[in-house]
Amino acid sequence: MKTKVYFSRTITAEKGLELYKMMGKDLPGKVAIKVHSGEPGNQNFLKPELWKSVIDEVGGTVVECNTAYAGARNEAKEHLEVAKEHGFTSFADVDIMDADGEFKIPVNHGKHLKYDLLGTHFNNYDAFVNLAHGKGHIMGGFGANLKNQSIGFASRNGKAYIHSCGQTEDPDACWQAEYEQIDFIESMAEAATAVADYLKAQNKPIVYITVMNALSVDCDCSSEQGDPVMGDLGIVASLDPVANDQAFIDLI
């Protein structure tokens, strides 16, 4: 059976909430909303006003994890300051999930990764919204939910482990690791699958929403992100991250 992907050409907070409700998935208990908080100087990160309605609907907490690269978001205290500057704390509580450490989850049948590393606060939540900004990435190409579920959910050391394709957890050493681009893409897929398997085993639901606006070839992690390279496409929502990302790529 084919997975349903809900789509709107209109990009508004109201439409985002409408698509969320159309998925018909109940999110019980404490809900985490995984977004990209945007590196300082970045211009295209997903603005909080667009998802305020979804946050209010589920009573969610915005969650992030520290970056592997050096910058203003690789330590929890500074990362929270960036989230405040970018307007996230004005709409919701913000939790840096690896502020107090990390833990391992298994990667089943991994080609590159033996495990994935998540922030310990991940286990504080009963349900998740993977709210991604559709965009490019210098290493991974265009994408959204799968990147947000792999690199995005990973702790700082976990990001280094994925970026090095399983060669090191050291954020300083991972950038010297040698591999082919396909190895990195496969490593992201393995980490995203590990998160999906972990949530399924714990019977914790997750839904996927991608806002496809301000489409740059550069990631929101770039402080020198270029201007958008195409017009806004809309919003897609699904219970399947692969289907949702594929819909994004098809629209491009």
C-alpha positions in Angstrom: 0.0 0.0 0.0 1.3 3.4 -1.0 2.0 5.9 1.8 -0.2 9.1 1.8 1.6 12.4 1.6 -0.5 15.5 2.3 0.4 18.6 0.3 -0.4 22.3 0.3 1.0 24.9 -2.1 0.1 27.5 0.6 2.7 28.1 3.3 1.0 29.4 6.4 0.8 28.4 10.1 -2.8 27.5 9.5 -2.0 25.2 6.6 0.7 23.5 8.6 -1.8 22.7 11.4 -4.4 21.6 8.8 -1.9 19.0 7.3 -0.9 17.8 10.7 -4.5 17.1 11.6 -5.1 15.4 8.3 -2.5 12.7 9.2 -4.8 11.6 12.0 -2.0 10.5 14.3 -2.6 11.0 18.0 0.5 12.3 19.9 0.1 11.5 23.5 2.0 12.7 26.6 5.1 14.9 26.3 5.7 15.9 22.7 9.1 16.9 21.2 9.2 19.1 18.1 12.5 18.7 16.3 13.5 21.8 14.3 16.7 23.3 13.0 17.5 26.4 15.1 19.7 28.0 12.4 23.3 29.0 12.7 23.8 32.7 13.6 24.0 34.7 10.3 21.8 32.2 8.6 18.9 33.8 6.7 16.6 31.0 5.6 16.0 28.8 8.7 12.4 27.9 9.3 10.9 30.8 11.2 9.0 30.0 14.4 5.8 31.8 13.3 5.2 29.1 10.7 4.9 26.3 13.2 3.5 28.1 16.3 0.0 26.6 15.5 1.3 23.0 15.6 3.3 23.7 18.8 0.1 25.1 20.4 -2.0 22.2 19.2 0.3 19.5 20.7 1.7 21.5 23.6 5.2 20.6 22.4 8.7 21.4 23.4 11.2 22.4 20.7 14.2 20.1 20.8 17.7 20.4 19.3 21.1 18.9 19.7 24.6 20.5 19.7 26.6 20.7 16.5 29.8 18.8 15.7 31.4 21.7 14.0 32.7 24.7 16.0 30.4 27.6 16.2 27.7 29.2 18.3 25.6 26.0 18.6 28.1 23.4 19.7 27.6 24.0 23.5 24.2 24.0 25.2 24.3 27.4 26.9 25.3 29.2 23.7 22.9 27.1 21.6 20.0 28.2 23.8 21.1 31.8 23.3 20.9 31.3 19.5 17.5 29.8 19.9 16.4 32.8 21.8 17.8 35.2 19.3 16.0 33.4 16.5 12.7 33.6 18.2 12.2 30.0 19.3 11.9 30.6 23.0 9.1 33.2 22.5 6.8 30.4 21.3 7.9 27.3 23.3 10.2 25.8 25.7 13.5 24.8 24.1 15.5 21.7 25.1 19.0 20.9 24.0 18.7 17.1 24.2 22.5 16.3 24.6 23.1 19.0 27.3 23.5 16.2 29.9 25.1 13.5 27.9 24.2 10.8 25.3 23.3 7.2 24.9 23.7 4.6 22.2 20.9 2.9 20.2 21.6 0.0 17.8 21.9 0.3 14.1 20.6 -2.9 12.6 22.5 -4.3 9.6 24.5 -1.1 9.2 27.1 -0.9 6.5 29.0 2.0 8.1 27.5 2.6 11.6 27.4 0.1 14.4 25.2 2.4 16.6 23.7 5.9 16.8 24.2 8.4 19.6 21.3 10.4 20.9 21.0 13.0 23.7 19.8 11.6 27.0 16.8 14.0 27.0 15.4 12.1 24.0 13.9 9.6 26.4 12.0 12.3 28.2 9.4 12.5 25.4 6.5 10.3 24.5 5.9 11.4 20.9 7.7 13.4 18.2 7.1 15.8 15.4 10.0 15.9 12.8 9.5 19.4 11.5 12.0 19.9 8.7 13.0 22.8 6.5 13.4 21.6 2.9 16.8 22.8 1.7 20.2 21.8 0.3 23.3 20.6 2.0 26.9 20.7 0.8 27.4 17.0 1.4 24.0 15.5 1.4 22.2 17.4 -1.4 18.5 18.4 -1.1 16.6 16.8 1.7 14.5 17.3 4.9 13.1 14.8 7.3 15.7 12.0 6.9 18.6 14.5 7.6 16.6 15.9 10.5 16.2 12.4 11.9 19.8 11.4 11.5 22.2 14.4 11.9 19.5 16.4 13.6 18.6 14.0 16.4 22.2 12.9 17.0 24.2 14.2 19.9 27.3 16.3 19.1 29.5 13.1 19.2 26.8 11.3 17.3 26.9 13.9 14.5 30.7 13.3 14.3 30.2 9.6 14.1 27.7 10.0 11.2 29.8 12.6 9.4 32.8 10.3 9.6 30.8 7.3 8.4 31.5 5.4 11.6 35.2 6.2 11.9 35.2 8.5 14.9 33.0 10.1 17.6 35.5 13.0 18.0 34.0 16.2 16.6 37.5 17.6 16.0 38.7 14.5 14.1 35.6 13.7 12.1 36.3 16.4 9.4 39.6 14.7 8.5 37.9 11.3 7.8 38.1 10.1 4.2 35.1 8.6 2.5 32.9 8.9 -0.6 29.8 11.0 -0.7 27.6 7.9 -1.0 29.1 6.7 2.3 27.9 9.8 4.1 24.4 9.6 2.5 24.2 5.9 3.5 25.3 6.7 7.0 22.6 9.3 7.4 20.0 6.7 6.2 21.3 4.2 8.8 21.1 6.7 11.6 17.6 7.8 10.6 16.5 4.2 10.4 17.9 3.5 13.9 15.8 6.3 15.4 12.7 5.0 13.6 13.4 1.5 14.9 14.0 2.7 18.4 10.8 4.7 18.5 8.8 1.8 17.1 10.2 -0.6 19.8 9.0 1.8 22.5 5.7 2.4 20.8 6.4 6.2 20.5 4.7 7.8 17.5 6.4 10.3 15.2 5.0 12.4 12.3 6.8 14.2 9.5 6.2 17.7 8.2 8.4 19.6 5.7 8.1 23.3 4.9 9.6 23.9 1.5 10.3 27.6 1.4 13.4 29.8 1.1 15.1 27.0 -0.8 18.8 27.4 -0.8 21.5 24.9 -1.9 23.2 25.6 1.5 22.1 24.1 4.8 20.7 26.1 7.7 23.9 25.2 9.5 25.7 27.7 7.3 26.3 31.2 8.6 26.9 32.3 5.0 23.9 30.7 3.4 23.2 31.9 -0.1 19.9 33.3 -1.4 17.0 31.0 -2.4 17.6 29.3 -5.8 13.9 28.7 -6.6 10.4 29.7 -5.6 8.6 28.3 -2.6 7.0 24.9 -3.1 4.6 24.4 -0.2 4.3 22.0 2.7 4.2 18.2 2.8 3.2 15.9 5.7 3.3 12.2 6.1 3.7 9.3 8.5 6.6 8.1 6.4 9.9 10.1 6.2 11.0 8.5 3.0 7.8 9.3 1.2 7.8 12.9 2.6 11.4 13.5 1.4 10.6 11.9 -2.0 7.7 14.2 -2.4 10.0 17.1 -1.8 12.5 15.9 -4.4 9.7 15.2 -6.9 8.4 18.8 -6.4 11.9 20.2 -7.0 
